[in-house]
């Protein structure tokens, strides 16, 4: 038989030693570490969100447009929102909803509006929830190939102008352009 190890109060055989070592190692020896299962996602820093919103406002302001700009994270949660002096109160909600829609569906809102216009069966997308707004002015924020959020602009006299202001916000933070091609 195998050698026994003397332990205070008695002998512990090989099986007992192995069992004791395994008990001391804890459950982590057999179960994957929970931290290994956590998703690894890039997060849009509030500093970049604020910079994008300010750049969008500044771009619109130079053309005399008083707008609001909202930036949301990938989950559609507001990270930054600015309303230009004199911008209409409706621009706050429209910019936020455009950003939310773009982040949620990972597409430019102009593209989504065009898609729905061409495929009436998709009209139900407009009614998914009260935060969806399918008009131009919302662009996803893509950095290093990953959508980390979206920007929405509301208040310029045309959604193509809202898109241009949102694009200026993307440019200011080095995000990839997702602006729809000019028609």
Backbone as CSV, one residue per row, in Angstrom:
resi,resn,N_x,N_y,N_z,CA_x,CA_y,CA_z,C_x,C_y,C_z
1,UNK,0.833,-1.183,0.000,0.000,0.000,0.000,0.870,1.236,0.000
2,UNK,0.246,2.345,-0.296,0.980,3.594,-0.351,1.358,4.104,1.013
3,UNK,2.299,4.981,0.996,2.742,5.593,2.247,1.717,6.577,2.747
4,UNK,1.538,6.609,4.002,0.613,7.546,4.627,1.388,8.735,5.144
5,UNK,0.773,9.861,5.095,1.379,11.073,5.639,0.794,11.283,7.013
6,UNK,1.694,11.518,7.941,1.263,11.724,9.325,0.703,13.138,9.462
7,UNK,-0.508,13.244,9.930,-1.165,14.520,10.155,-1.587,14.531,11.602
8,UNK,-1.599,15.695,12.194,-1.971,15.725,13.608,-3.329,15.081,13.776
9,UNK,-3.398,14.161,14.635,-4.639,13.459,14.913,-4.816,12.211,14.072
10,UNK,-3.908,11.846,13.190,-4.057,10.609,12.443,-3.272,10.624,11.158
11,UNK,-3.500,9.590,10.327,-2.792,9.440,9.061,-3.707,9.846,7.911
12,UNK,-3.086,10.373,6.871,-3.817,10.802,5.678,-3.194,10.090,4.485
13,UNK,-3.936,9.232,3.818,-3.413,8.497,2.673,-3.296,9.400,1.459
14,UNK,-2.797,8.805,0.341,-2.613,9.586,-0.894,-3.924,10.213,-1.367
15,UNK,-4.976,9.479,-1.321,-6.276,10.005,-1.741,-6.665,11.183,-0.863
16,UNK,-6.413,11.070,0.401,-6.722,12.155,1.328,-5.897,13.388,1.053
17,UNK,-4.607,13.197,0.706,-3.734,14.333,0.388,-4.245,15.035,-0.866
18,UNK,-4.576,14.255,-1.889,-5.089,14.844,-3.125,-6.383,15.603,-2.842
19,UNK,-7.255,15.014,-2.063,-8.511,15.677,-1.714,-8.255,16.965,-0.953
20,UNK,-7.314,16.961,-0.042,-6.991,18.161,0.733,-6.444,19.257,-0.169
21,UNK,-5.588,18.890,-1.115,-5.016,19.876,-2.040,-6.125,20.475,-2.908
22,UNK,-7.010,19.619,-3.401,-8.105,20.103,-4.235,-9.036,21.024,-3.458
23,UNK,-9.286,20.704,-2.209,-10.129,21.565,-1.380,-9.480,22.923,-1.150
24,UNK,-8.156,22.907,-0.945,-7.451,24.174,-0.724,-7.417,25.016,-1.996
25,UNK,-7.402,24.357,-3.167,-7.362,25.087,-4.429,-8.658,25.847,-4.664
26,UNK,-9.734,25.367,-4.099,-11.011,26.062,-4.216,-11.745,25.719,-5.489
27,UNK,-12.942,26.245,-5.630,-13.787,25.926,-6.778,-13.247,26.492,-8.090
28,UNK,-12.363,27.467,-8.023,-11.809,28.065,-9.227,-11.022,27.087,-10.069
29,UNK,-10.583,25.988,-9.463,-9.832,24.987,-10.200,-10.723,24.278,-11.212
30,UNK,-11.989,24.131,-10.913,-12.894,23.367,-11.762,-13.863,24.235,-12.551
31,UNK,-14.109,25.415,-12.095,-15.086,26.291,-12.722,-14.340,27.445,-13.383
32,UNK,-14.744,27.764,-14.617,-14.122,28.896,-15.296,-14.331,30.148,-14.457
33,UNK,-13.325,30.967,-14.418,-13.410,32.217,-13.678,-14.530,33.066,-14.284
34,UNK,-15.413,33.566,-13.469,-16.546,34.368,-13.949,-16.072,35.573,-14.744
35,UNK,-14.938,36.135,-14.375,-14.420,37.298,-15.099,-14.091,36.947,-16.544
36,UNK,-13.711,35.686,-16.793,-13.413,35.266,-18.161,-14.658,35.273,-19.039
37,UNK,-15.818,35.168,-18.435,-17.065,35.126,-19.195,-17.668,36.506,-19.434
38,UNK,-17.141,37.525,-18.778,-17.675,38.870,-18.979,-17.362,39.341,-20.391
39,UNK,-18.327,39.974,-21.060,-18.055,40.479,-22.401,-17.035,41.613,-22.347
40,UNK,-16.199,41.644,-23.348,-15.201,42.705,-23.463,-15.717,43.689,-24.512
41,UNK,-16.130,44.868,-24.069,-16.681,45.873,-24.971,-15.959,47.193,-24.787
42,UNK,-15.792,47.884,-25.890,-15.271,49.238,-25.805,-16.397,50.150,-25.333
43,UNK,-16.047,51.147,-24.565,-17.023,52.084,-24.011,-16.731,53.467,-24.571
44,UNK,-17.771,54.181,-24.940,-17.621,55.552,-25.426,-17.390,56.467,-24.232
45,UNK,-16.182,57.029,-24.109,-15.922,57.918,-22.965,-16.758,59.191,-23.053
46,UNK,-17.160,59.705,-21.916,-17.968,60.924,-21.888,-17.193,62.092,-22.505
47,UNK,-15.867,62.079,-22.409,-15.074,63.158,-23.005,-15.249,63.180,-24.525
48,UNK,-15.255,62.016,-25.163,-15.470,61.968,-26.615,-16.913,62.302,-26.966
49,UNK,-17.841,61.856,-26.144,-19.252,62.164,-26.384,-19.473,63.677,-26.367
50,UNK,-18.916,64.346,-25.375,-19.049,65.798,-25.274,-18.383,66.522,-26.428
51,UNK,-17.214,66.031,-26.822,-16.484,66.645,-27.937,-17.275,66.513,-29.243
52,UNK,-17.878,65.353,-29.467,-18.670,65.141,-30.682,-19.901,66.049,-30.698
53,UNK,-20.588,66.133,-29.571,-21.785,66.984,-29.488,-21.426,68.447,-29.732
54,UNK,-20.344,68.911,-29.127,-19.932,70.310,-29.301,-19.542,70.593,-30.747
55,UNK,-18.827,69.670,-31.374,-18.421,69.860,-32.770,-19.642,69.925,-33.689
56,UNK,-20.644,69.110,-33.419,-21.871,69.138,-34.224,-22.577,70.485,-34.079
57,UNK,-22.688,70.975,-32.847,-23.314,72.280,-32.612,-22.538,73.391,-33.315
58,UNK,-21.222,73.362,-33.184,-20.383,74.396,-33.793,-20.516,74.399,-35.316
59,UNK,-20.558,73.211,-35.913,-20.682,73.103,-37.362,-22.005,73.703,-37.833
60,UNK,-23.076,73.384,-37.134,-24.390,73.931,-37.495,-24.453,75.439,-37.256
61,UNK,-23.835,75.874,-36.170,-23.880,77.299,-35.809,-23.251,78.165,-36.891
62,UNK,-22.168,77.693,-37.497,-21.493,78.505,-38.517,-22.390,78.772,-39.727
63,UNK,-23.390,77.905,-39.918,-24.362,78.110,-40.995,-25.663,78.731,-40.495
64,UNK,-25.679,79.121,-39.216,-26.843,79.788,-38.652,-27.936,78.861,-38.151
65,UNK,-27.629,77.569,-37.998,-28.631,76.607,-37.537,-28.513,76.412,-36.036
66,UNK,-29.634,76.537,-35.363,-29.676,76.327,-33.907,-30.265,74.940,-33.652
67,UNK,-29.397,74.049,-33.219,-29.768,72.636,-33.099,-29.466,72.111,-31.703
68,UNK,-29.906,70.893,-31.486,-29.470,70.110,-30.327,-28.717,68.906,-30.859
69,UNK,-27.724,68.472,-30.095,-26.952,67.277,-30.450,-26.907,66.365,-29.237
70,UNK,-27.209,65.108,-29.468,-27.175,64.099,-28.407,-26.239,62.978,-28.813
71,UNK,-25.515,62.458,-27.842,-24.636,61.313,-28.062,-25.017,60.248,-27.042
72,UNK,-25.216,59.031,-27.547,-25.581,57.899,-26.691,-24.524,56.807,-26.815
73,UNK,-24.502,55.911,-25.831,-23.603,54.766,-25.912,-24.256,53.670,-26.750
74,UNK,-23.603,52.523,-26.853,-24.104,51.435,-27.703,-25.483,50.939,-27.286
75,UNK,-25.840,51.140,-26.020,-27.148,50.712,-25.519,-28.205,51.804,-25.649
76,UNK,-27.835,52.944,-26.225,-28.787,54.030,-26.398,-28.939,54.922,-25.184
77,UNK,-28.051,54.766,-24.211,-28.111,55.579,-22.990,-27.352,56.888,-23.233
78,UNK,-27.995,57.987,-22.890,-27.438,59.316,-23.133,-26.102,59.509,-22.427
79,UNK,-25.077,59.960,-23.181,-23.761,60.271,-22.625,-23.505,61.780,-22.630
80,UNK,-24.061,62.478,-23.627,-23.888,63.937,-23.704,-25.035,64.511,-24.528
81,UNK,-25.469,65.723,-24.155,-26.522,66.401,-24.899,-26.298,67.893,-24.755
82,UNK,-26.308,68.587,-25.878,-26.168,70.042,-25.882,-27.288,70.639,-26.730
83,UNK,-27.836,71.740,-26.249,-28.868,72.474,-26.984,-28.332,73.870,-27.216
84,UNK,-28.236,74.253,-28.473,-27.725,75.576,-28.818,-28.668,76.653,-28.306
85,UNK,-28.109,77.802,-28.016,-28.929,78.949,-27.633,-29.953,79.201,-28.743
86,UNK,-31.207,79.280,-28.360,-32.260,79.557,-29.321,-32.801,78.345,-30.058
87,UNK,-32.261,77.166,-29.804,-32.788,75.958,-30.460,-34.164,75.641,-29.895
88,UNK,-35.045,75.178,-30.741,-36.403,74.847,-30.312,-36.417,73.712,-29.298
89,UNK,-37.422,73.709,-28.428,-37.494,72.658,-27.409,-37.662,71.260,-28.003
90,UNK,-38.272,71.166,-29.181,-38.464,69.858,-29.824,-37.144,69.224,-30.256
91,UNK,-36.105,70.051,-30.417,-34.827,69.534,-30.913,-34.135,68.629,-29.898
92,UNK,-34.444,68.822,-28.630,-33.838,67.985,-27.581,-34.263,66.534,-27.769
93,UNK,-35.577,66.307,-27.849,-36.074,64.941,-28.027,-35.695,64.368,-29.383
94,UNK,-35.784,65.180,-30.426,-35.487,64.631,-31.755,-34.028,64.203,-31.857
95,UNK,-33.109,64.988,-31.305,-31.695,64.595,-31.384,-31.433,63.325,-30.577
96,UNK,-32.040,63.232,-29.415,-31.839,62.037,-28.578,-32.426,60.798,-29.245
97,UNK,-33.616,60.930,-29.800,-34.256,59.777,-30.441,-33.515,59.344,-31.703
98,UNK,-32.988,60.293,-32.449,-32.192,59.938,-33.628,-30.938,59.172,-33.210
99,UNK,-30.276,59.644,-32.168,-29.081,58.947,-31.673,-29.445,57.552,-31.178
100,UNK,-30.524,57.454,-30.414,-30.971,56.162,-29.884,-31.262,55.181,-31.025
101,UNK,-31.989,55.652,-32.028,-32.360,54.802,-33.160,-31.122,54.300,-33.887
102,UNK,-30.182,55.199,-34.131,-28.964,54.822,-34.837,-28.126,53.835,-34.031
103,UNK,-28.026,54.042,-32.727,-27.266,53.111,-31.879,-27.960,51.761,-31.806
104,UNK,-29.260,51.786,-31.654,-30.028,50.554,-31.499,-29.973,49.687,-32.749
105,UNK,-30.108,50.318,-33.912,-30.161,49.577,-35.170,-28.831,49.593,-35.916
106,UNK,-27.835,50.300,-35.373,-26.471,50.330,-35.913,-26.403,50.815,-37.366
107,UNK,-27.282,51.760,-37.689,-27.335,52.304,-39.043,-27.637,53.790,-38.971
108,UNK,-27.317,54.480,-40.052,-27.692,55.886,-40.174,-29.211,55.970,-40.280
109,UNK,-29.799,56.939,-39.596,-31.260,57.042,-39.612,-31.798,57.405,-40.997
110,UNK,-31.017,58.114,-41.797,-31.442,58.399,-43.170,-31.573,57.099,-43.950
111,UNK,-30.613,56.193,-43.785,-30.686,54.883,-44.456,-31.918,54.109,-44.000
112,UNK,-32.193,54.163,-42.704,-33.360,53.455,-42.168,-34.656,54.031,-42.728
113,UNK,-34.742,55.367,-42.791,-35.943,56.016,-43.327,-36.141,55.647,-44.794
114,UNK,-35.052,55.630,-45.566,-35.133,55.250,-46.977,-35.565,53.792,-47.127
115,UNK,-35.024,52.926,-46.288,-35.354,51.505,-46.338,-36.849,51.288,-46.081
116,UNK,-37.377,51.984,-45.092,-38.799,51.855,-44.756,-39.676,52.415,-45.878
117,UNK,-39.244,53.514,-46.488,-40.018,54.100,-47.586,-40.098,53.141,-48.776
118,UNK,-39.030,52.395,-49.013,-38.983,51.470,-50.151,-39.634,50.123,-49.857
119,UNK,-39.732,49.773,-48.580,-40.287,48.473,-48.199,-41.381,48.684,-47.152
120,UNK,-42.597,48.950,-47.586,-43.687,49.248,-46.657,-43.899,48.185,-45.579
121,UNK,-43.521,46.954,-45.846,-43.680,45.897,-44.835,-42.841,46.182,-43.588
122,UNK,-41.850,47.059,-43.709,-40.980,47.387,-42.576,-41.484,48.572,-41.752
123,UNK,-42.646,49.109,-42.092,-43.194,50.254,-41.358,-43.288,50.002,-39.860
124,UNK,-43.484,48.753,-39.470,-43.613,48.424,-38.043,-42.358,48.786,-37.254
125,UNK,-41.219,48.906,-37.926,-39.989,49.311,-37.227,-40.166,50.660,-36.530
126,UNK,-40.974,51.530,-37.115,-41.211,52.854,-36.523,-41.880,52.758,-35.156
127,UNK,-42.573,51.668,-34.925,-43.362,51.508,-33.702,-42.716,50.575,-32.675
128,UNK,-41.443,50.234,-32.856,-40.794,49.300,-31.923,-40.859,49.793,-30.484
129,UNK,-40.572,51.062,-30.300,-40.739,51.687,-28.983,-40.791,53.197,-29.161
130,UNK,-41.097,53.895,-28.090,-41.310,55.347,-28.180,-40.029,56.143,-28.431
131,UNK,-38.873,55.505,-28.359,-37.617,56.223,-28.579,-37.117,56.138,-30.014
132,UNK,-37.803,55.400,-30.859,-37.390,55.251,-32.260,-37.869,56.461,-33.060
133,UNK,-36.953,57.054,-33.839,-37.294,58.155,-34.740,-36.529,57.938,-36.037
134,UNK,-37.249,57.594,-37.082,-36.639,57.223,-38.360,-36.649,58.379,-39.344
135,UNK,-35.887,59.398,-39.038,-35.634,60.499,-39.966,-34.146,60.811,-39.886
136,UNK,-33.621,61.433,-40.915,-32.192,61.717,-40.970,-31.695,62.542,-39.797
137,UNK,-30.404,62.396,-39.534,-29.763,63.152,-38.456,-29.109,62.286,-37.407
138,UNK,-29.239,60.962,-37.510,-28.605,60.055,-36.560,-27.560,59.202,-37.249
139,UNK,-26.359,59.175,-36.693,-25.267,58.380,-37.264,-24.615,57.528,-36.186
140,UNK,-24.286,56.265,-36.510,-23.565,55.448,-35.537,-22.138,55.971,-35.363
141,UNK,-21.604,55.803,-34.180,-20.210,56.158,-33.899,-19.411,54.864,-33.919
142,UNK,-18.572,54.729,-34.937,-17.742,53.533,-35.082,-16.280,53.919,-34.908
143,UNK,-15.641,53.279,-33.944,-14.223,53.516,-33.683,-13.526,52.166,-33.679
144,UNK,-12.445,52.060,-34.440,-11.668,50.819,-34.545,-12.558,49.639,-34.939
145,UNK,-13.496,49.885,-35.850,-14.350,48.828,-36.361,-15.487,48.403,-35.456
146,UNK,-15.697,49.115,-34.366,-16.736,48.741,-33.404,-17.692,49.911,-33.178
147,UNK,-18.994,49.644,-33.282,-19.988,50.677,-32.992,-20.055,50.835,-31.476
148,UNK,-19.687,52.026,-31.002,-19.650,52.295,-29.557,-20.758,53.238,-29.115
149,UNK,-21.535,53.734,-30.066,-22.610,54.658,-29.736,-23.157,55.289,-30.996
150,UNK,-23.804,56.438,-30.825,-24.361,57.159,-31.970,-24.546,58.622,-31.590
151,UNK,-24.612,59.443,-32.624,-24.874,60.873,-32.444,-26.145,61.217,-33.209
152,UNK,-26.942,62.089,-32.633,-28.148,62.566,-33.292,-28.196,64.078,-33.239
153,UNK,-28.600,64.683,-34.334,-28.733,66.139,-34.411,-30.138,66.455,-34.895
154,UNK,-30.768,67.444,-34.269,-32.092,67.879,-34.673,-32.195,69.385,-34.638
155,UNK,-32.872,69.945,-35.640,-33.128,71.377,-35.628,-32.673,72.134,-36.853
156,UNK,-31.819,71.545,-37.691,-31.423,72.227,-38.923,-32.603,72.157,-39.897
157,UNK,-32.662,73.066,-40.872,-33.799,73.074,-41.800,-33.679,72.006,-42.892
158,UNK,-33.618,70.765,-42.473,-33.515,69.630,-43.399,-32.682,68.532,-42.768
159,UNK,-33.134,67.301,-42.940,-32.406,66.204,-42.294,-31.027,65.989,-42.905
160,UNK,-30.846,66.366,-44.174,-29.512,66.258,-44.767,-28.537,67.203,-44.063
161,UNK,-29.043,68.317,-43.562,-28.194,69.248,-42.811,-27.921,68.710,-41.404
162,UNK,-28.924,68.081,-40.790,-28.691,67.405,-39.506,-27.603,66.347,-39.667
163,UNK,-27.668,65.584,-40.772,-26.643,64.571,-41.053,-25.254,65.204,-41.150
164,UNK,-25.154,66.322,-41.860,-23.857,66.981,-42.036,-23.292,67.443,-40.694
165,UNK,-24.150,67.958,-39.829,-23.690,68.396,-38.505,-23.260,67.201,-37.660
166,UNK,-24.009,66.104,-37.748,-23.637,64.885,-37.022,-22.300,64.358,-37.534
167,UNK,-22.104,64.433,-38.836,-20.837,63.997,-39.439,-19.665,64.810,-38.891
168,UNK,-19.873,66.105,-38.683,-18.816,66.938,-38.096,-18.471,66.457,-36.692
169,UNK,-19.463,65.998,-35.958,-19.214,65.427,-34.639,-18.361,64.178,-34.717
170,UNK,-18.660,63.310,-35.695,-17.844,62.107,-35.890,-16.415,62.471,-36.258
171,UNK,-16.273,63.427,-37.173,-14.936,63.848,-37.600,-14.104,64.346,-36.428
172,UNK,-14.733,65.060,-35.517,-14.016,65.653,-34.383,-13.405,64.609,-33.454
173,UNK,-13.974,63.408,-33.445,-13.446,62.368,-32.546,-12.777,61.226,-33.308
174,UNK,-12.615,61.392,-34.609,-11.929,60.376,-35.404,-12.735,59.113,-35.626
175,UNK,-14.049,59.231,-35.592,-14.915,58.067,-35.812,-15.140,57.874,-37.307
176,UNK,-15.347,56.629,-37.706,-15.600,56.314,-39.106,-16.940,56.894,-39.537
177,UNK,-16.988,57.387,-40.758,-18.217,57.961,-41.290,-19.189,56.870,-41.698
178,UNK,-20.429,57.039,-41.306,-21.510,56.147,-41.736,-22.594,56.972,-42.414
179,UNK,-22.205,58.173,-42.868,-23.182,59.059,-43.469,-23.649,58.477,-44.799
180,UNK,-24.951,58.544,-45.037,-25.483,58.019,-46.296,-24.893,58.772,-47.483
181,UNK,-24.751,58.064,-48.589,-24.242,58.690,-49.804,-25.237,59.739,-50.283
182,UNK,-24.708,60.831,-50.831,-25.571,61.901,-51.346,-26.398,61.367,-52.504
183,UNK,-27.620,61.843,-52.560,-28.531,61.373,-53.619,-28.505,62.323,-54.780
